[in-house]
Amino acid sequence: MAQVGIVMGSDSDMPVMAKAADVLEELGISYEMKIISAHREPDVFFEYANTAEEREIKVIIAGAGMAAHLPGMCAAIFPMPVIGIPMHTTSLGGRDSLYSIVQMPSGIPVATVAINGGANAGLLAAKILSVSDGDLLKKLKDYSTAMKESVQAKDARLQEVGYRNY
Ligand code: RP5
C-alpha cells in the first residue's frame, strides 16, 4: 500500500516529479505515481482525490504548472497534508505556477516548495511521515549528516587545492 501519492498535471512535469520519487525511494517510503490533469479530465481527478484516503495515502505531493489548480484541489478534497510543487514555465518563469499553488485561501493549506522543488517535496513528505515513524526519523537524521559531510568534504578540498584549482 502506497503511503505517498505523487500526482502531476502532465508528463512534461516528470523530470521534477521524479526527484520527489527518488528521495522517497532512497528513504524506503512506498508511493504511487499518477498523471492526472485537473483541467483536462476533471472526472478522473475527482475520482483520484476522493479515493486517496481510503487507499491509505497519508500525504499527497502534487505538481503542476501554469494555472496550477491540481495541488489546491487535492487539498480541497484530501483531508491529510498536500505538498505542492510549482513547475517552471517558459512564459512566466514559474511565477504563474507558484502563485497559483501558494496563494490558497484560508482553510485549505498547500505546503508549497520552490519552483521545480521536487527533492524538497519528497523530503517534506518524509518528515511528515517521520512524526509517527522512528525508523524513518533515523534515516532523515542520517540524510542530514551525509549532507553536512558532503559540504565539509568540499571545503576540505578547497582548503587543500585553493579556489583556482577547485
Ligand atoms: C499543467 O499544464 C501541467 O502540470 C503542466 O505543467 C502544464 C503544461 O502541460 P502540457 O501542455 O505540457 O501537457 O496542467
Backbone and ligand atoms as CSV (ligand in chain L), in Angstrom:
chain,resi,resn,atom,element,x,y,z
A,1,MET,N,N,0.854,-1.205,0.000
A,1,MET,CA,C,0.000,0.000,0.000
A,1,MET,C,C,0.884,1.248,0.000
A,2,ALA,N,N,0.622,2.173,-0.919
A,2,ALA,CA,C,1.445,3.384,-1.006
A,2,ALA,C,C,1.096,4.362,0.112
A,3,GLN,N,N,2.123,4.950,0.704
A,3,GLN,CA,C,1.908,5.972,1.746
A,3,GLN,C,C,1.805,7.373,1.155
A,4,VAL,N,N,2.501,7.565,0.034
A,4,VAL,CA,C,2.537,8.886,-0.591
A,4,VAL,C,C,1.953,8.791,-2.004
A,5,GLY,N,N,1.090,9.720,-2.322
A,5,GLY,CA,C,0.570,9.832,-3.676
A,5,GLY,C,C,1.292,10.953,-4.391
A,6,ILE,N,N,2.001,10.601,-5.456
A,6,ILE,CA,C,2.621,11.635,-6.292
A,6,ILE,C,C,1.727,11.808,-7.505
A,7,VAL,N,N,1.291,13.039,-7.749
A,7,VAL,CA,C,0.413,13.276,-8.893
A,7,VAL,C,C,0.893,14.519,-9.624
A,8,MET,N,N,0.872,14.446,-10.952
A,8,MET,CA,C,1.326,15.591,-11.763
A,8,MET,C,C,0.326,15.860,-12.874
A,9,GLY,N,N,0.273,17.132,-13.280
A,9,GLY,CA,C,-0.723,17.526,-14.262
A,9,GLY,C,C,-0.432,17.071,-15.682
A,10,SER,N,N,0.846,16.776,-15.954
A,10,SER,CA,C,1.235,16.403,-17.317
A,10,SER,C,C,2.531,15.613,-17.253
A,11,ASP,N,N,2.780,14.803,-18.285
A,11,ASP,CA,C,4.064,14.091,-18.303
A,11,ASP,C,C,5.232,15.064,-18.484
A,12,SER,N,N,4.939,16.297,-18.919
A,12,SER,CA,C,6.026,17.277,-19.032
A,12,SER,C,C,6.564,17.673,-17.652
A,13,ASP,N,N,5.822,17.344,-16.605
A,13,ASP,CA,C,6.271,17.625,-15.226
A,13,ASP,C,C,7.194,16.529,-14.676
A,14,MET,N,N,7.339,15.447,-15.420
A,14,MET,CA,C,8.029,14.260,-14.890
A,14,MET,C,C,9.453,14.494,-14.377
A,15,PRO,N,N,10.302,15.256,-15.104
A,15,PRO,CA,C,11.675,15.411,-14.594
A,15,PRO,C,C,11.718,15.971,-13.174
A,16,VAL,N,N,10.786,16.848,-12.848
A,16,VAL,CA,C,10.753,17.428,-11.490
A,16,VAL,C,C,10.127,16.437,-10.512
A,17,MET,N,N,9.036,15.794,-10.912
A,17,MET,CA,C,8.355,14.872,-10.004
A,17,MET,C,C,9.223,13.645,-9.712
A,18,ALA,N,N,10.066,13.284,-10.678
A,18,ALA,CA,C,10.966,12.144,-10.483
A,18,ALA,C,C,11.911,12.384,-9.314
A,19,LYS,N,N,12.267,13.651,-9.087
A,19,LYS,CA,C,13.174,13.953,-7.963
A,19,LYS,C,C,12.495,13.657,-6.624
A,20,ALA,N,N,11.194,13.899,-6.547
A,20,ALA,CA,C,10.465,13.551,-5.318
A,20,ALA,C,C,10.443,12.039,-5.135
A,21,ALA,N,N,10.178,11.322,-6.223
A,21,ALA,CA,C,10.149,9.853,-6.160
A,21,ALA,C,C,11.518,9.296,-5.776
A,22,ASP,N,N,12.588,9.895,-6.314
A,22,ASP,CA,C,13.951,9.430,-5.989
A,22,ASP,C,C,14.206,9.508,-4.483
A,23,VAL,N,N,13.795,10.628,-3.876
A,23,VAL,CA,C,14.004,10.801,-2.428
A,23,VAL,C,C,13.204,9.750,-1.651
A,24,LEU,N,N,11.952,9.542,-2.046
A,24,LEU,CA,C,11.123,8.561,-1.333
A,24,LEU,C,C,11.741,7.164,-1.453
A,25,GLU,N,N,12.228,6.839,-2.648
A,25,GLU,CA,C,12.866,5.519,-2.825
A,25,GLU,C,C,14.100,5.384,-1.951
A,26,GLU,N,N,14.898,6.444,-1.906
A,26,GLU,CA,C,16.129,6.424,-1.090
A,26,GLU,C,C,15.790,6.179,0.380
A,27,LEU,N,N,14.660,6.692,0.820
A,27,LEU,CA,C,14.274,6.564,2.233
A,27,LEU,C,C,13.360,5.361,2.482
A,28,GLY,N,N,13.084,4.589,1.437
A,28,GLY,CA,C,12.279,3.367,1.599
A,28,GLY,C,C,10.801,3.639,1.861
A,29,ILE,N,N,10.286,4.722,1.308
A,29,ILE,CA,C,8.870,5.080,1.502
A,29,ILE,C,C,8.081,4.650,0.266
A,30,SER,N,N,6.971,3.956,0.491
A,30,SER,CA,C,6.167,3.490,-0.639
A,30,SER,C,C,5.354,4.646,-1.229
A,31,TYR,N,N,5.219,4.635,-2.546
A,31,TYR,CA,C,4.473,5.714,-3.210
A,31,TYR,C,C,3.804,5.189,-4.474
A,32,GLU,N,N,2.789,5.900,-4.906
A,32,GLU,CA,C,2.210,5.662,-6.231
A,32,GLU,C,C,2.395,6.956,-7.022
A,33,MET,N,N,2.461,6.827,-8.342
A,33,MET,CA,C,2.706,7.995,-9.175
A,33,MET,C,C,1.680,8.037,-10.296
A,34,LYS,N,N,1.015,9.194,-10.459
A,34,LYS,CA,C,-0.051,9.290,-11.458
A,34,LYS,C,C,0.081,10.585,-12.253
A,35,ILE,N,N,-0.339,10.527,-13.506
A,35,ILE,CA,C,-0.502,11.734,-14.321
A,35,ILE,C,C,-2.006,11.971,-14.431
A,36,ILE,N,N,-2.456,13.059,-13.820
A,36,ILE,CA,C,-3.889,13.382,-13.840
A,36,ILE,C,C,-4.036,14.894,-13.999
A,37,SER,N,N,-4.739,15.306,-15.018
A,37,SER,CA,C,-4.951,16.735,-15.229
A,37,SER,C,C,-6.295,17.159,-14.644
A,38,ALA,N,N,-6.225,18.083,-13.676
A,38,ALA,CA,C,-7.471,18.589,-13.071
A,38,ALA,C,C,-8.310,19.330,-14.106
A,39,HIS,N,N,-7.655,19.951,-15.090
A,39,HIS,CA,C,-8.386,20.737,-16.089
A,39,HIS,C,C,-8.857,19.898,-17.261
A,40,ARG,N,N,-8.006,18.972,-17.700
A,40,ARG,CA,C,-8.319,18.248,-18.939
A,40,ARG,C,C,-9.182,17.014,-18.709
A,41,GLU,N,N,-9.203,16.541,-17.466
A,41,GLU,CA,C,-10.012,15.345,-17.144
A,41,GLU,C,C,-10.506,15.456,-15.699
A,42,PRO,N,N,-11.364,16.429,-15.446
A,42,PRO,CA,C,-11.797,16.673,-14.059
A,42,PRO,C,C,-12.460,15.468,-13.411
A,43,ASP,N,N,-13.155,14.640,-14.174
A,43,ASP,CA,C,-13.810,13.469,-13.590
A,43,ASP,C,C,-12.775,12.484,-13.035
A,44,VAL,N,N,-11.703,12.285,-13.786
A,44,VAL,CA,C,-10.634,11.383,-13.321
A,44,VAL,C,C,-9.968,11.967,-12.080
A,45,PHE,N,N,-9.759,13.286,-12.115
A,45,PHE,CA,C,-9.151,13.930,-10.957
A,45,PHE,C,C,-10.012,13.737,-9.694
A,46,PHE,N,N,-11.314,13.971,-9.808
A,46,PHE,CA,C,-12.168,13.856,-8.617
A,46,PHE,C,C,-12.172,12.424,-8.083
A,47,GLU,N,N,-12.156,11.444,-8.966
A,47,GLU,CA,C,-12.094,10.046,-8.533
A,47,GLU,C,C,-10.796,9.806,-7.738
A,48,TYR,N,N,-9.682,10.322,-8.258
A,48,TYR,CA,C,-8.391,10.164,-7.579
A,48,TYR,C,C,-8.424,10.796,-6.190
A,49,ALA,N,N,-8.833,12.049,-6.120
A,49,ALA,CA,C,-8.784,12.781,-4.842
A,49,ALA,C,C,-9.785,12.203,-3.843
A,50,ASN,N,N,-10.935,11.807,-4.335
A,50,ASN,CA,C,-11.970,11.275,-3.436
A,50,ASN,C,C,-11.622,9.905,-2.861
A,51,THR,N,N,-10.779,9.145,-3.549
A,51,THR,CA,C,-10.460,7.786,-3.087
A,51,THR,C,C,-9.092,7.692,-2.414
A,52,ALA,N,N,-8.336,8.791,-2.385
A,52,ALA,CA,C,-6.962,8.728,-1.845
A,52,ALA,C,C,-6.953,8.296,-0.381
A,53,GLU,N,N,-7.857,8.808,0.423
A,53,GLU,CA,C,-7.869,8.456,1.849
A,53,GLU,C,C,-8.164,6.969,2.036
A,54,GLU,N,N,-9.153,6.448,1.325
A,54,GLU,CA,C,-9.487,5.025,1.509
A,54,GLU,C,C,-8.400,4.102,0.946
A,55,ARG,N,N,-7.574,4.631,0.044
A,55,ARG,CA,C,-6.434,3.853,-0.448
A,55,ARG,C,C,-5.237,3.976,0.500
A,56,GLU,N,N,-5.465,4.641,1.643
A,56,GLU,CA,C,-4.490,4.768,2.735
A,56,GLU,C,C,-3.285,5.643,2.418
A,57,ILE,N,N,-3.464,6.541,1.454
A,57,ILE,CA,C,-2.453,7.572,1.205
A,57,ILE,C,C,-2.434,8.518,2.410
A,58,LYS,N,N,-1.218,8.868,2.859
A,58,LYS,CA,C,-1.076,9.757,4.025
A,58,LYS,C,C,-0.675,11.178,3.650
A,59,VAL,N,N,0.036,11.304,2.538
A,59,VAL,CA,C,0.480,12.619,2.058
A,59,VAL,C,C,0.378,12.613,0.535
A,60,ILE,N,N,-0.095,13.708,-0.026
A,60,ILE,CA,C,-0.081,13.855,-1.490
A,60,ILE,C,C,0.955,14.901,-1.873
A,61,ILE,N,N,1.787,14.558,-2.863
A,61,ILE,CA,C,2.681,15.526,-3.494
A,61,ILE,C,C,2.101,15.801,-4.876
A,62,ALA,N,N,1.685,17.041,-5.103
A,62,ALA,CA,C,1.046,17.378,-6.372
A,62,ALA,C,C,1.853,18.452,-7.079
A,63,GLY,N,N,2.210,18.193,-8.322
A,63,GLY,CA,C,2.969,19.167,-9.099
A,63,GLY,C,C,2.183,19.594,-10.320
A,64,ALA,N,N,2.225,20.894,-10.603
A,64,ALA,CA,C,1.530,21.384,-11.788
A,64,ALA,C,C,2.123,22.718,-12.215
A,65,GLY,N,N,1.858,23.075,-13.464
A,65,GLY,CA,C,2.369,24.329,-13.988
A,65,GLY,C,C,1.270,25.199,-14.548
A,66,MET,N,N,1.610,26.444,-14.778
A,66,MET,CA,C,0.699,27.471,-15.337
A,66,MET,C,C,-0.451,27.750,-14.361
A,67,ALA,N,N,-1.704,27.672,-14.804
A,67,ALA,CA,C,-2.841,27.871,-13.888
A,67,ALA,C,C,-2.987,26.571,-13.093
A,68,ALA,N,N,-2.150,26.460,-12.061
A,68,ALA,CA,C,-1.882,25.157,-11.442
A,68,ALA,C,C,-2.866,24.852,-10.305
A,69,HIS,N,N,-4.001,24.325,-10.661
A,69,HIS,CA,C,-5.043,24.075,-9.670
A,69,HIS,C,C,-4.967,22.701,-9.020
A,70,LEU,N,N,-4.160,21.819,-9.575
A,70,LEU,CA,C,-4.136,20.432,-9.088
A,70,LEU,C,C,-3.821,20.325,-7.593
A,71,PRO,N,N,-2.747,20.964,-7.083
A,71,PRO,CA,C,-2.478,20.823,-5.638
A,71,PRO,C,C,-3.600,21.393,-4.778
A,72,GLY,N,N,-4.080,22.562,-5.121
A,72,GLY,CA,C,-5.132,23.187,-4.322
A,72,GLY,C,C,-6.415,22.381,-4.317
A,73,MET,N,N,-6.754,21.807,-5.449
A,73,MET,CA,C,-7.974,20.996,-5.492
A,73,MET,C,C,-7.775,19.679,-4.744
A,74,CYS,N,N,-6.560,19.140,-4.758
A,74,CYS,CA,C,-6.277,17.966,-3.908
A,74,CYS,C,C,-6.525,18.333,-2.444
A,75,ALA,N,N,-6.007,19.516,-2.040
A,75,ALA,CA,C,-6.154,19.947,-0.639
A,75,ALA,C,C,-7.608,20.210,-0.277
A,76,ALA,N,N,-8.403,20.596,-1.266
A,76,ALA,CA,C,-9.822,20.846,-1.003
A,76,ALA,C,C,-10.564,19.553,-0.676
A,77,ILE,N,N,-10.046,18.432,-1.169
A,77,ILE,CA,C,-10.757,17.147,-1.033
A,77,ILE,C,C,-10.066,16.197,-0.054
A,78,PHE,N,N,-8.757,16.087,-0.181
A,78,PHE,CA,C,-7.994,15.135,0.647
A,78,PHE,C,C,-7.767,15.745,2.031
A,79,PRO,N,N,-8.086,15.015,3.129
A,79,PRO,CA,C,-8.026,15.637,4.460
A,79,PRO,C,C,-6.640,15.665,5.112
A,80,MET,N,N,-5.646,15.004,4.511
A,80,MET,CA,C,-4.310,14.987,5.112
A,80,MET,C,C,-3.380,15.932,4.320
A,81,PRO,N,N,-2.078,16.001,4.688
A,81,PRO,CA,C,-1.239,17.051,4.079
A,81,PRO,C,C,-1.073,16.927,2.561
A,82,VAL,N,N,-1.076,18.084,1.907
A,82,VAL,CA,C,-0.794,18.176,0.475
A,82,VAL,C,C,0.407,19.109,0.286
A,83,ILE,N,N,1.384,18.618,-0.455
A,83,ILE,CA,C,2.577,19.403,-0.779
A,83,ILE,C,C,2.502,19.772,-2.256
A,84,GLY,N,N,2.654,21.046,-2.553
A,84,GLY,CA,C,2.550,21.497,-3.935
A,84,GLY,C,C,3.906,21.848,-4.518
A,85,ILE,N,N,4.131,21.423,-5.758
A,85,ILE,CA,C,5.369,21.784,-6.471
A,85,ILE,C,C,4.999,22.634,-7.686
A,86,PRO,N,N,5.383,23.908,-7.665
A,86,PRO,CA,C,5.140,24.744,-8.841
A,86,PRO,C,C,6.169,24.442,-9.935
A,87,MET,N,N,5.679,24.228,-11.160
A,87,MET,CA,C,6.586,23.937,-12.272
A,87,MET,C,C,7.113,25.220,-12.903
A,88,HIS,N,N,8.370,25.188,-13.301
A,88,HIS,CA,C,8.902,26.286,-14.098
A,88,HIS,C,C,8.145,26.332,-15.428
A,89,THR,N,N,7.844,27.543,-15.884
A,89,THR,CA,C,7.174,27.685,-17.184
A,89,THR,C,C,7.970,28.641,-18.061
A,90,THR,N,N,7.860,28.457,-19.365
A,90,THR,CA,C,8.650,29.309,-20.270
A,90,THR,C,C,8.067,30.718,-20.347
A,91,SER,N,N,6.756,30.842,-20.245
A,91,SER,CA,C,6.139,32.162,-20.419
A,91,SER,C,C,6.377,33.083,-19.223
A,92,LEU,N,N,6.168,32.582,-18.013
A,92,LEU,CA,C,6.240,33.431,-16.817
A,92,LEU,C,C,7.262,32.933,-15.788
A,93,GLY,N,N,8.124,32.035,-16.214
A,93,GLY,CA,C,9.209,31.579,-15.342
A,93,GLY,C,C,8.768,30.794,-14.116
A,94,GLY,N,N,7.534,30.339,-14.112
A,94,GLY,CA,C,7.039,29.553,-12.968
A,94,GLY,C,C,6.341,30.381,-11.915
A,95,ARG,N,N,6.371,31.727,-12.077
A,95,ARG,CA,C,5.647,32.561,-11.102
A,95,ARG,C,C,4.151,32.293,-11.169
A,96,ASP,N,N,3.670,32.007,-12.377
A,96,ASP,CA,C,2.254,31.662,-12.537
A,96,ASP,C,C,1.913,30.435,-11.700
A,97,SER,N,N,2.736,29.395,-11.815
A,97,SER,CA,C,2.508,28.155,-11.060
A,97,SER,C,C,2.649,28.412,-9.560
A,98,LEU,N,N,3.713,29.152,-9.201
A,98,LEU,CA,C,3.977,29.429,-7.782
A,98,LEU,C,C,2.798,30.157,-7.136
A,99,TYR,N,N,2.367,31.228,-7.762
A,99,TYR,CA,C,1.264,31.997,-7.174
A,99,TYR,C,C,-0.019,31.170,-7.129
A,100,SER,N,N,-0.262,30.383,-8.166
A,100,SER,CA,C,-1.479,29.552,-8.192
A,100,SER,C,C,-1.496,28.567,-7.034
A,101,ILE,N,N,-0.308,28.047,-6.687
A,101,ILE,CA,C,-0.244,26.989,-5.667
A,101,ILE,C,C,-0.116,27.565,-4.260
A,102,VAL,N,N,0.684,28.619,-4.110
A,102,VAL,CA,C,0.966,29.107,-2.753
A,102,VAL,C,C,-0.161,29.980,-2.202
A,103,GLN,N,N,-0.892,30.639,-3.068
A,103,GLN,CA,C,-1.885,31.624,-2.605
A,103,GLN,C,C,-3.243,30.971,-2.348
A,104,MET,N,N,-3.242,29.960,-1.502
A,104,MET,CA,C,-4.500,29.281,-1.173
A,104,MET,C,C,-5.307,30.095,-0.169
A,105,PRO,N,N,-6.611,30.094,-0.294
A,105,PRO,CA,C,-7.432,30.821,0.671
A,105,PRO,C,C,-7.383,30.159,2.041
A,106,SER,N,N,-7.682,30.941,3.057
A,106,SER,CA,C,-7.652,30.459,4.423
A,106,SER,C,C,-8.529,29.212,4.581
A,107,GLY,N,N,-7.958,28.196,5.245
A,107,GLY,CA,C,-8.704,26.966,5.497
A,107,GLY,C,C,-8.290,25.797,4.630
A,108,ILE,N,N,-7.557,26.079,3.527
A,108,ILE,CA,C,-7.167,24.980,2.615
A,108,ILE,C,C,-5.680,25.099,2.304
A,109,PRO,N,N,-4.822,24.718,3.268
A,109,PRO,CA,C,-3.384,24.919,3.060
A,109,PRO,C,C,-2.758,23.921,2.073
A,110,VAL,N,N,-1.802,24.437,1.291
A,110,VAL,CA,C,-0.914,23.585,0.487
A,110,VAL,C,C,0.510,23.968,0.875
A,111,ALA,N,N,1.286,23.003,1.353
A,111,ALA,CA,C,2.682,23.254,1.723
A,111,ALA,C,C,3.486,23.365,0.435
A,112,THR,N,N,3.786,24.599,0.043
A,112,THR,CA,C,4.366,24.840,-1.281
A,112,THR,C,C,5.889,24.908,-1.209
A,113,VAL,N,N,6.548,24.128,-2.036
A,113,VAL,CA,C,8.012,24.165,-2.109
A,113,VAL,C,C,8.421,25.086,-3.261
A,114,ALA,N,N,9.720,25.202,-3.481
A,114,ALA,CA,C,10.242,26.111,-4.507
A,114,ALA,C,C,9.809,25.671,-5.905
A,115,ILE,N,N,9.905,26.594,-6.847
A,115,ILE,CA,C,9.684,26.249,-8.259
A,115,ILE,C,C,10.641,25.115,-8.630
A,116,ASN,N,N,10.069,24.038,-9.161
A,116,ASN,CA,C,10.817,22.817,-9.524
A,116,ASN,C,C,11.423,22.096,-8.304
A,117,GLY,N,N,10.861,22.327,-7.124
A,117,GLY,CA,C,11.445,21.773,-5.891
A,117,GLY,C,C,11.044,20.338,-5.589
A,118,GLY,N,N,11.273,19.472,-6.518
A,118,GLY,CA,C,10.861,18.067,-6.363
A,118,GLY,C,C,11.506,17.357,-5.187
A,119,ALA,N,N,12.809,17.536,-5.016
A,119,ALA,CA,C,13.508,16.817,-3.943
A,119,ALA,C,C,12.998,17.273,-2.571
A,120,ASN,N,N,12.830,18.572,-2.406
A,120,ASN,CA,C,12.338,19.055,-1.107
A,120,ASN,C,C,10.910,18.575,-0.837
A,121,ALA,N,N,10.109,18.419,-1.873
A,121,ALA,CA,C,8.757,17.888,-1.670
A,121,ALA,C,C,8.834,16.457,-1.135
A,122,GLY,N,N,9.741,15.667,-1.690
A,122,GLY,CA,C,9.918,14.298,-1.195
A,122,GLY,C,C,10.387,14.287,0.249
A,123,LEU,N,N,11.345,15.178,0.555
A,123,LEU,CA,C,11.857,15.246,1.928
A,123,LEU,C,C,10.783,15.712,2.906
A,124,LEU,N,N,9.990,16.684,2.486
A,124,LEU,CA,C,8.935,17.187,3.371
A,124,LEU,C,C,7.892,16.099,3.639
A,125,ALA,N,N,7.547,15.342,2.624
A,125,ALA,CA,C,6.611,14.220,2.825
A,125,ALA,C,C,7.203,13.228,3.824
A,126,ALA,N,N,8.502,12.946,3.679
A,126,ALA,CA,C,9.168,12.016,4.597
A,126,ALA,C,C,9.141,12.556,6.025
A,127,LYS,N,N,9.386,13.848,6.169
A,127,LYS,CA,C,9.387,14.442,7.521
A,127,LYS,C,C,7.996,14.383,8.146
A,128,ILE,N,N,6.981,14.570,7.348
A,128,ILE,CA,C,5.611,14.448,7.866
A,128,ILE,C,C,5.375,13.017,8.363
A,129,LEU,N,N,5.773,12.047,7.575
A,129,LEU,CA,C,5.568,10.640,7.961
A,129,LEU,C,C,6.437,10.261,9.160
A,130,SER,N,N,7.591,10.920,9.315
A,130,SER,CA,C,8.523,10.570,10.398
A,130,SER,C,C,7.981,10.931,11.777
A,131,VAL,N,N,6.960,11.752,11.829
A,131,VAL,CA,C,6.350,12.119,13.119
A,131,VAL,C,C,5.869,10.869,13.857
A,132,SER,N,N,5.444,9.862,13.100
A,132,SER,CA,C,4.964,8.630,13.738
A,132,SER,C,C,5.758,7.403,13.290
A,133,ASP,N,N,7.025,7.623,12.876
A,133,ASP,CA,C,7.839,6.506,12.381
A,133,ASP,C,C,9.303,6.750,12.784
A,134,GLY,N,N,9.714,6.124,13.883
A,134,GLY,CA,C,11.056,6.348,14.422
A,134,GLY,C,C,12.161,5.905,13.474
A,135,ASP,N,N,11.951,4.804,12.749
A,135,ASP,CA,C,12.980,4.325,11.809
A,135,ASP,C,C,13.212,5.360,10.698
A,136,LEU,N,N,12.111,5.903,10.227
A,136,LEU,CA,C,12.215,6.921,9.171
A,136,LEU,C,C,12.909,8.182,9.697
A,137,LEU,N,N,12.597,8.549,10.919
A,137,LEU,CA,C,13.246,9.717,11.525
A,137,LEU,C,C,14.756,9.516,11.582
A,138,LYS,N,N,15.173,8.303,11.940
A,138,LYS,CA,C,16.616,7.989,11.981
A,138,LYS,C,C,17.228,8.144,10.582
A,139,LYS,N,N,16.522,7.659,9.547
A,139,LYS,CA,C,17.042,7.793,8.177
A,139,LYS,C,C,17.164,9.267,7.787
A,140,LEU,N,N,16.213,10.072,8.209
A,140,LEU,CA,C,16.272,11.508,7.888
A,140,LEU,C,C,17.449,12.181,8.589
A,141,LYS,N,N,17.716,11.772,9.822
A,141,LYS,CA,C,18.869,12.330,10.536
A,141,LYS,C,C,20.162,11.916,9.835
A,142,ASP,N,N,20.214,10.665,9.384
A,142,ASP,CA,C,21.404,10.202,8.649
A,142,ASP,C,C,21.568,10.981,7.339
A,143,TYR,N,N,20.447,11.271,6.688
A,143,TYR,CA,C,20.465,12.051,5.436
A,143,TYR,C,C,21.094,13.422,5.691
A,144,SER,N,N,20.684,14.063,6.802
A,144,SER,CA,C,21.226,15.382,7.147
A,144,SER,C,C,22.718,15.297,7.450
A,145,THR,N,N,23.120,14.239,8.136
A,145,THR,CA,C,24.540,14.061,8.454
A,145,THR,C,C,25.357,13.899,7.173
A,146,ALA,N,N,24.833,13.111,6.240
A,146,ALA,CA,C,25.545,12.896,4.975
A,146,ALA,C,C,25.680,14.208,4.205
A,147,MET,N,N,24.636,15.037,4.269
A,147,MET,CA,C,24.674,16.327,3.585
A,147,MET,C,C,25.762,17.218,4.190
A,148,LYS,N,N,25.805,17.238,5.513
A,148,LYS,CA,C,26.818,18.039,6.210
A,148,LYS,C,C,28.218,17.570,5.824
A,149,GLU,N,N,28.414,16.254,5.807
A,149,GLU,CA,C,29.738,15.715,5.483
A,149,GLU,C,C,30.140,16.056,4.053
A,150,SER,N,N,29.161,16.094,3.170
A,150,SER,CA,C,29.453,16.431,1.779
A,150,SER,C,C,29.940,17.882,1.658
A,151,VAL,N,N,29.313,18.797,2.407
A,151,VAL,CA,C,29.768,20.201,2.393
A,151,VAL,C,C,31.164,20.295,2.995
A,152,GLN,N,N,31.392,19.572,4.089
A,152,GLN,CA,C,32.703,19.621,4.752
A,152,GLN,C,C,33.797,19.081,3.838
A,153,ALA,N,N,33.471,18.041,3.060
A,153,ALA,CA,C,34.456,17.471,2.137
A,153,ALA,C,C,34.812,18.488,1.051
A,154,LYS,N,N,33.802,19.237,0.601
A,154,LYS,CA,C,34.061,20.268,-0.421
A,154,LYS,C,C,34.973,21.362,0.137
A,155,ASP,N,N,34.709,21.770,1.377
A,155,ASP,CA,C,35.538,22.806,1.987
A,155,ASP,C,C,36.960,22.295,2.209
A,156,ALA,N,N,37.069,21.033,2.618
A,156,ALA,CA,C,38.403,20.464,2.834
A,156,ALA,C,C,39.199,20.482,1.531
A,157,ARG,N,N,38.534,20.170,0.432
A,157,ARG,CA,C,39.218,20.185,-0.869
A,157,ARG,C,C,39.617,21.605,-1.241
A,158,LEU,N,N,38.721,22.557,-0.980
A,158,LEU,CA,C,39.019,23.964,-1.278
A,158,LEU,C,C,40.265,24.421,-0.515
A,159,GLN,N,N,40.329,24.041,0.783
A,159,GLN,CA,C,41.484,24.441,1.588
A,159,GLN,C,C,42.763,23.796,1.067
A,160,GLU,N,N,42.605,22.592,0.510
A,160,GLU,CA,C,43.781,21.845,0.056
A,160,GLU,C,C,44.313,22.376,-1.274
A,161,VAL,N,N,43.431,22.615,-2.247
A,161,VAL,CA,C,43.912,22.957,-3.593
A,161,VAL,C,C,43.789,24.443,-3.919
A,162,GLY,N,N,42.990,25.194,-3.124
A,162,GLY,CA,C,42.788,26.619,-3.417
A,162,GLY,C,C,41.704,26.808,-4.463
A,163,TYR,N,N,41.158,28.010,-4.504
A,163,TYR,CA,C,39.993,28.213,-5.378
A,163,TYR,C,C,40.319,28.121,-6.851
A,164,ARG,N,N,41.576,28.466,-7.236
A,164,ARG,CA,C,41.922,28.430,-8.668
A,164,ARG,C,C,41.938,26.993,-9.209
A,165,ASN,N,N,42.260,26.067,-8.380
A,165,ASN,CA,C,42.334,24.662,-8.826
A,165,ASN,C,C,41.100,23.833,-8.425
A,166,TYR,N,N,40.145,24.496,-7.821
A,166,TYR,CA,C,38.977,23.738,-7.304
A,166,TYR,C,C,38.154,23.195,-8.457
L,1,RP5,C1,C,-0.287,21.736,-16.364
L,1,RP5,O1,O,-0.011,22.408,-17.539
L,1,RP5,C2,C,0.769,20.683,-16.217
L,1,RP5,O2,O,1.024,20.466,-14.862
L,1,RP5,C3,C,1.953,21.234,-16.940
L,1,RP5,O3,O,2.937,21.756,-16.072
L,1,RP5,C4,C,1.368,22.350,-17.793
L,1,RP5,C5,C,1.596,22.144,-19.262
L,1,RP5,O4,O,1.113,20.875,-19.626
L,1,RP5,P1,P,1.440,20.258,-21.057
L,1,RP5,O5,O,0.849,21.213,-22.071
L,1,RP5,O6,O,2.938,20.164,-21.146
L,1,RP5,O7,O,0.783,18.898,-21.067
L,1,RP5,O8,O,-1.532,21.141,-16.375
